[in-house]
């Protein structure tokens, strides 16, 4: 993975403000990962379905999906 690749992780990014943020970042060429209780409808988003208020679920969700590149943005949009 090129070191210049921009990766964003958005909690609560399947819809609403988080979904809008994901869309903007995708338009700008970012790779977007969303952690939410439901999957994003956007096929360009990498969805990780989990409850981010549960430490155990969050850890289980994140463990197999560790990013090889540098995380450049994290947006908290969950309510």
C-alpha angles and dihedrals in degrees: 000000000000114000089230093064110116116221126190129188116201122188111208090016102137094091144351120029092346091051091049090050090050090052093051093048092048090052088054093053101260123144104235128205117190125199110197143132088257134035121260116254090223110095091206091064120086102227123205109188111212143116105260090199089067112077091200094051092045092051092047091048096048099042099076093039103057109156118238091207131063117281107234103175139024118186121193106208101147116118 
